[in-house]
Amino acid sequence: MTDVKVTDRRWWAKEQSDAGDAPEEPKLKPKYVEDLEQQLATKDAEIQRLIGQYRSASSEFDDARARLRKELSKDVERGRRSLLVSFLEVLDNLDRALESAADRSDPVIQGVSIVRQQFITTLEGMVVKRVDPLGQLFDPALHEAVSNVPSPSGTAPNTVVGVIRPGYLIND
């Protein structure tokens, strides 16, 4: 009988060596698989880089959006305050007109007084409050001193004894 020796040359088949002195381990993968794995690794690295860029751009965009909202809010508030200051000048003129009126029973004067009161109610609805400092201690954060006069008898020093133009608080 003759012995037949079969050598398996398939790439996935391993040759069993009993001595363990095989010169080189045969490649277990064909060349095109190695090329595809290398391309996959390159593409994965590119994807990770692009994801990082996307996250960075998204973060910058969110920051810019928040900053623009904040600036817009400030601009709207500035415009609102400017408009309210214009209205407050009209209210001060209504007060001066009523103070200079000689006859309070005149229907026109009473009508102006009603309009003034309606105007004040509307401003209070917009969170505008008139500051009445007469008789209170002077507070430089709220009041603006025009002159310093001696305290009348019975009043404490640094007390507001006269008001030339009333002040207003917005959103307080």
Backbone bond lengths (Angstrom), bond angles and torsions (degrees), N, CA, C in turn:
res aa  C-N    CA-C-N  psi(-1)  N-CA   C-N-CA  omega(-1)  CA-C   N-CA-C  phi
1 M - - - 1.410 - - 1.508 110.53 -
2 T 1.272 114.73 142.76 1.448 118.79 -179.85 1.525 108.88 -107.68
3 D 1.277 112.07 140.00 1.465 116.94 177.85 1.522 109.57 -85.64
4 V 1.296 113.63 136.49 1.457 119.75 178.88 1.532 107.26 -109.43
5 K 1.295 114.07 127.67 1.453 118.98 179.13 1.526 107.99 -104.35
6 V 1.351 115.26 129.18 1.460 121.26 -179.11 1.526 107.82 -112.08
7 T 1.318 115.87 128.53 1.463 121.09 177.26 1.523 107.67 -111.86
8 D 1.309 114.93 120.67 1.469 121.20 179.46 1.522 108.08 -87.36
9 R 1.337 117.32 117.10 1.464 121.32 -176.25 1.539 111.96 -105.28
10 R 1.281 115.74 13.73 1.467 117.56 177.01 1.530 109.13 -69.97
11 W 1.335 115.64 147.82 1.462 119.51 -173.89 1.515 112.60 -68.63
12 W 1.297 118.02 -26.89 1.457 119.16 -178.61 1.519 113.58 -88.82
13 A 1.280 115.77 -11.65 1.465 118.65 179.91 1.515 109.56 -83.61
14 K 1.320 116.02 135.41 1.460 120.85 179.44 1.519 108.35 -102.83
15 E 1.273 112.55 141.20 1.460 117.58 176.51 1.518 108.23 -87.96
16 Q 1.263 116.07 126.74 1.455 120.02 -179.90 1.517 108.58 -83.34
17 S 1.273 113.10 127.84 1.464 118.57 -179.01 1.517 107.90 -116.56
18 D 1.308 116.61 126.27 1.451 119.00 179.21 1.515 111.32 -84.46
19 A 1.292 119.83 -20.21 1.455 121.05 -179.29 1.521 110.01 -91.09
20 G 1.329 119.72 -25.80 1.451 123.46 -179.96 1.505 112.95 75.95
21 D 1.310 117.99 15.64 1.458 120.56 -178.50 1.515 111.60 -108.95
22 A 1.312 115.73 38.27 1.456 119.58 178.17 1.510 107.97 -65.81
23 P 1.306 118.58 137.09 1.454 121.10 -174.95 1.534 112.52 -65.80
24 E 1.317 118.68 -35.67 1.458 120.59 -176.12 1.512 108.66 -155.60
25 E 1.311 115.05 140.15 1.466 120.37 178.07 1.523 107.10 -74.38
26 P 1.294 118.44 126.69 1.461 119.13 179.27 1.533 110.28 -68.89
27 K 1.321 117.04 148.68 1.458 122.03 178.95 1.512 108.97 -67.56
28 L 1.334 113.24 137.05 1.453 117.93 -178.67 1.524 112.04 -92.63
29 K 1.327 117.50 -12.13 1.457 121.12 -177.93 1.516 109.21 -123.05
30 P 1.297 115.83 143.76 1.461 117.87 175.52 1.530 110.29 -72.20
31 K 1.285 116.70 164.08 1.463 123.95 -175.95 1.529 111.75 -60.91
32 Y 1.321 118.27 -41.37 1.464 119.78 -177.08 1.527 110.85 -66.46
33 V 1.337 119.74 -29.59 1.465 122.00 176.94 1.523 109.54 -69.91
34 E 1.328 116.73 -41.76 1.460 120.02 177.32 1.521 110.69 -62.50
35 D 1.327 117.33 -40.67 1.467 121.21 177.47 1.523 110.74 -62.50
36 L 1.321 116.43 -43.27 1.467 120.19 179.43 1.531 111.22 -64.94
37 E 1.324 117.60 -39.57 1.464 120.50 177.95 1.519 111.24 -65.03
38 Q 1.332 116.50 -37.73 1.457 120.08 177.87 1.535 109.97 -66.69
39 Q 1.329 117.19 -42.71 1.463 120.63 176.98 1.527 110.42 -62.04
40 L 1.333 117.07 -40.27 1.460 121.57 178.81 1.527 110.61 -62.46
41 A 1.316 117.46 -43.88 1.461 121.09 178.90 1.529 110.50 -63.34
42 T 1.329 117.01 -40.64 1.463 121.27 178.23 1.525 110.47 -63.70
43 K 1.317 116.19 -44.90 1.471 120.35 179.92 1.526 110.88 -66.11
44 D 1.338 117.94 -38.76 1.465 120.62 177.37 1.527 110.94 -61.27
45 A 1.321 116.66 -42.85 1.465 120.50 178.07 1.528 110.39 -63.25
46 E 1.325 117.28 -41.20 1.468 121.75 178.43 1.527 110.45 -63.97
47 I 1.325 116.51 -41.91 1.471 120.83 178.94 1.524 110.01 -62.51
48 Q 1.317 117.97 -44.16 1.463 121.12 179.36 1.529 111.06 -63.03
49 R 1.322 116.53 -38.96 1.467 120.37 177.62 1.525 110.48 -64.22
50 L 1.333 116.95 -44.38 1.463 120.92 -179.86 1.525 111.58 -67.32
51 I 1.323 117.13 -36.93 1.468 120.07 176.59 1.527 109.85 -62.87
52 G 1.317 117.10 -41.20 1.465 121.15 176.88 1.520 111.80 -61.93
53 Q 1.336 116.47 -43.65 1.464 120.14 177.75 1.525 110.89 -63.71
54 Y 1.327 116.67 -40.63 1.465 120.77 179.49 1.527 110.39 -62.75
55 R 1.320 116.70 -45.86 1.468 119.80 -179.55 1.526 110.77 -63.08
56 S 1.315 116.53 -40.19 1.458 120.48 178.86 1.530 110.82 -64.48
57 A 1.324 116.62 -46.26 1.468 120.51 179.37 1.522 110.72 -64.88
58 S 1.320 116.84 -39.65 1.462 120.83 178.87 1.524 110.74 -63.73
59 S 1.317 116.96 -41.39 1.462 121.33 178.30 1.530 110.66 -64.33
60 E 1.325 117.00 -44.04 1.467 120.70 177.96 1.524 110.71 -62.54
61 F 1.328 116.79 -40.36 1.460 120.96 179.42 1.525 110.61 -64.26
62 D 1.328 117.48 -43.81 1.463 120.88 178.60 1.523 111.08 -62.90
63 D 1.331 116.94 -40.75 1.463 120.73 177.55 1.529 111.01 -63.59
64 A 1.326 116.31 -43.06 1.469 120.15 179.36 1.525 110.56 -64.66
65 R 1.330 116.75 -40.47 1.464 120.21 179.21 1.531 110.36 -63.21
66 A 1.326 117.28 -43.72 1.464 120.92 179.06 1.529 110.51 -63.94
67 R 1.335 116.56 -41.32 1.460 120.56 179.04 1.533 110.96 -64.14
68 L 1.336 116.88 -41.55 1.466 120.08 179.05 1.524 111.26 -66.02
69 R 1.335 116.89 -39.96 1.472 119.34 177.09 1.521 110.82 -61.42
70 K 1.321 116.04 -41.96 1.456 120.57 179.99 1.533 110.46 -64.09
71 E 1.338 116.63 -45.17 1.466 120.55 178.90 1.523 111.11 -64.14
72 L 1.328 116.90 -41.01 1.460 120.54 178.70 1.517 110.39 -63.38
73 S 1.310 116.58 -41.83 1.461 121.02 178.32 1.526 110.66 -61.05
74 K 1.337 116.36 -42.99 1.465 120.01 178.17 1.526 110.89 -64.49
75 D 1.337 117.40 -41.92 1.464 120.80 179.65 1.525 111.13 -63.58
76 V 1.320 116.77 -41.96 1.468 120.37 178.63 1.522 109.80 -63.07
77 E 1.323 116.99 -43.50 1.469 120.62 -179.95 1.528 110.80 -64.89
78 R 1.345 117.46 -39.93 1.469 120.31 176.78 1.524 111.18 -61.58
79 G 1.333 116.14 -44.50 1.459 120.12 178.67 1.518 111.91 -63.79
80 R 1.326 115.85 -40.48 1.473 120.76 178.71 1.526 110.17 -62.52
81 R 1.333 115.93 -45.52 1.466 119.50 -179.99 1.531 111.14 -63.62
82 S 1.315 116.78 -40.45 1.461 120.39 179.21 1.528 110.88 -61.95
83 L 1.314 116.23 -43.24 1.464 120.63 178.32 1.527 110.80 -64.17
84 L 1.331 116.42 -43.38 1.462 119.71 -179.96 1.523 111.54 -64.91
85 V 1.327 117.65 -37.37 1.467 120.18 177.43 1.527 110.10 -61.54
86 S 1.324 117.55 -39.18 1.471 120.77 177.41 1.525 110.45 -62.76
87 F 1.335 116.48 -41.98 1.469 120.18 178.40 1.528 111.26 -66.32
88 L 1.323 116.73 -35.82 1.465 119.83 -178.95 1.523 111.04 -67.34
89 E 1.315 117.31 -31.96 1.464 119.93 175.40 1.526 110.50 -64.71
90 V 1.332 116.46 -38.07 1.470 120.27 176.62 1.523 109.64 -64.38
91 L 1.328 117.43 -42.34 1.466 121.18 178.67 1.526 110.63 -61.93
92 D 1.319 116.94 -42.92 1.467 119.93 177.74 1.528 110.87 -61.16
93 N 1.324 117.45 -38.28 1.471 120.44 177.48 1.525 111.19 -67.31
94 L 1.326 117.84 -36.97 1.470 120.14 175.06 1.530 110.06 -62.53
95 D 1.318 117.19 -41.41 1.471 120.71 178.03 1.524 110.86 -62.09
96 R 1.322 117.12 -43.53 1.470 120.51 179.17 1.529 110.90 -63.63
97 A 1.330 115.71 -39.56 1.469 119.35 179.12 1.523 110.46 -63.72
98 L 1.318 117.12 -41.69 1.467 119.85 179.29 1.525 111.68 -68.57
99 E 1.333 117.81 -35.99 1.465 120.93 178.74 1.525 111.56 -67.15
100 S 1.311 116.85 -33.70 1.465 119.67 -177.53 1.523 112.75 -85.11
101 A 1.323 117.07 -7.26 1.469 119.79 -179.32 1.525 109.31 -71.16
102 A 1.332 115.33 131.83 1.463 120.60 -178.67 1.531 110.86 -81.65
103 D 1.311 116.83 -40.94 1.464 120.85 -174.85 1.527 109.05 -110.09
104 R 1.326 116.99 104.49 1.469 121.61 -178.74 1.527 112.17 -72.60
105 S 1.308 117.64 -16.89 1.470 120.01 -178.43 1.532 112.21 -85.03
106 D 1.308 116.64 -6.10 1.464 120.54 178.50 1.533 108.89 -62.55
107 P 1.348 118.33 132.23 1.464 120.89 -178.22 1.537 113.13 -60.59
108 V 1.309 118.11 -31.76 1.465 120.57 178.37 1.530 109.60 -66.52
109 I 1.313 116.63 -43.36 1.466 120.91 178.91 1.528 109.79 -64.68
110 Q 1.321 116.99 -40.90 1.467 119.96 177.66 1.535 110.63 -64.12
111 G 1.322 116.90 -38.39 1.469 120.88 177.04 1.522 111.46 -64.01
112 V 1.345 116.51 -42.89 1.464 120.49 177.75 1.531 109.71 -62.97
113 S 1.323 116.99 -38.41 1.465 121.15 178.57 1.530 111.07 -64.38
114 I 1.319 117.01 -39.87 1.469 120.95 177.98 1.533 110.26 -66.30
115 V 1.334 116.84 -42.54 1.470 120.81 178.24 1.528 109.75 -62.69
116 R 1.335 116.45 -41.39 1.468 120.70 178.20 1.525 110.60 -60.05
117 Q 1.324 117.01 -45.18 1.462 120.44 -179.53 1.532 111.04 -64.98
118 Q 1.321 116.90 -39.96 1.468 120.77 177.38 1.535 110.18 -64.20
119 F 1.320 115.38 -38.81 1.462 120.75 178.63 1.531 110.39 -63.13
120 I 1.328 116.83 -43.66 1.470 121.50 178.77 1.523 110.23 -63.47
121 T 1.332 117.89 -42.30 1.467 121.65 178.86 1.527 110.69 -62.33
122 T 1.321 116.66 -41.59 1.467 120.65 178.43 1.528 110.75 -64.14
123 L 1.328 117.44 -42.86 1.465 120.79 178.62 1.527 111.29 -64.27
124 E 1.323 117.20 -38.16 1.467 119.85 177.75 1.524 110.40 -64.31
125 G 1.335 117.37 -32.75 1.460 120.95 175.05 1.523 111.76 -65.96
126 M 1.331 116.58 -24.65 1.471 121.81 176.53 1.527 110.88 -93.24
127 V 1.306 117.26 16.38 1.465 125.18 177.38 1.532 111.12 63.21
128 V 1.320 115.78 44.50 1.458 121.97 174.05 1.521 106.68 -115.98
129 K 1.336 115.89 124.05 1.464 120.11 -178.33 1.518 109.49 -122.89
130 R 1.308 114.95 139.43 1.460 120.88 178.38 1.531 108.77 -81.03
131 V 1.320 115.86 136.99 1.461 121.60 177.09 1.521 107.33 -95.19
132 D 1.333 116.17 123.98 1.464 120.86 178.00 1.525 108.14 -111.82
133 P 1.334 117.48 91.50 1.464 120.11 -172.94 1.530 114.54 -86.66
134 L 1.306 118.34 -3.53 1.463 121.32 -174.88 1.528 110.18 -57.80
135 G 1.325 115.95 122.87 1.460 121.75 179.62 1.520 113.76 88.30
136 Q 1.324 118.25 -4.79 1.471 121.12 178.94 1.525 109.73 -94.87
137 L 1.326 115.31 161.75 1.462 119.30 174.71 1.525 109.41 -68.37
138 F 1.319 115.70 144.17 1.460 121.34 -179.35 1.524 110.08 -65.37
139 D 1.328 116.39 128.63 1.469 123.00 177.18 1.525 106.99 -121.83
140 P 1.337 118.46 110.74 1.467 119.91 -176.81 1.525 113.54 -63.47
141 A 1.334 117.79 -18.05 1.464 120.06 177.49 1.528 111.03 -76.69
142 L 1.331 117.24 -24.02 1.470 120.95 -178.34 1.523 113.60 -111.59
143 H 1.318 117.67 -30.11 1.462 121.25 -172.27 1.520 110.93 -112.08
144 E 1.319 113.79 155.21 1.461 119.98 175.26 1.521 107.13 -121.61
145 A 1.318 116.07 115.98 1.462 120.53 -177.31 1.523 109.98 -79.78
146 V 1.328 114.95 134.43 1.460 120.60 176.85 1.522 109.28 -100.02
147 S 1.324 115.80 -39.57 1.460 119.98 178.20 1.521 109.02 -151.54
148 N 1.318 114.40 165.47 1.453 121.68 178.98 1.522 106.89 -115.52
149 V 1.330 116.37 120.72 1.468 120.80 -178.37 1.526 108.47 -120.53
150 P 1.321 116.79 156.33 1.468 118.71 176.61 1.531 110.01 -62.74
151 S 1.336 115.71 144.79 1.467 120.43 -178.90 1.517 109.78 -70.22
152 P 1.328 116.99 130.63 1.466 119.11 174.01 1.535 109.27 -63.94
153 S 1.302 115.76 159.18 1.466 118.81 -177.65 1.526 109.88 -62.27
154 G 1.318 115.08 137.44 1.460 120.75 178.72 1.517 114.19 90.10
155 T 1.327 118.66 0.25 1.472 120.14 178.01 1.522 108.99 -114.17
156 A 1.307 114.75 148.21 1.466 120.71 179.68 1.526 109.35 -75.92
157 P 1.335 116.23 155.12 1.469 118.46 175.94 1.532 110.32 -62.44
158 N 1.313 115.85 154.05 1.473 123.87 -179.60 1.524 112.33 63.57
159 T 1.313 116.63 31.17 1.460 121.35 177.24 1.520 108.39 -99.33
160 V 1.318 116.87 140.41 1.466 121.90 177.92 1.528 107.24 -74.10
161 V 1.353 116.25 120.50 1.463 120.54 -177.19 1.524 112.40 -110.65
162 G 1.326 117.62 -6.78 1.455 120.34 178.79 1.517 110.65 -158.43
163 V 1.337 115.16 150.53 1.462 120.97 179.89 1.517 107.87 -125.58
164 I 1.325 116.44 122.53 1.458 120.94 176.92 1.522 109.87 -86.72
165 R 1.307 115.77 -47.47 1.468 121.27 178.77 1.528 107.70 -138.87
166 P 1.333 118.14 125.48 1.471 119.68 -177.25 1.529 111.53 -68.56
167 G 1.316 114.53 154.75 1.459 120.48 177.53 1.519 110.11 -104.00
168 Y 1.316 115.86 165.19 1.465 121.30 -178.10 1.524 109.34 -136.71
169 L 1.324 115.20 148.47 1.457 122.24 174.69 1.524 108.10 -111.48
170 I 1.320 115.74 131.82 1.465 120.91 178.38 1.525 107.65 -110.51
171 N 1.326 116.57 127.29 1.477 124.07 179.18 1.517 112.85 63.56
172 D 1.286 119.83 28.07 1.477 121.76 176.98 1.506 110.17 -121.73
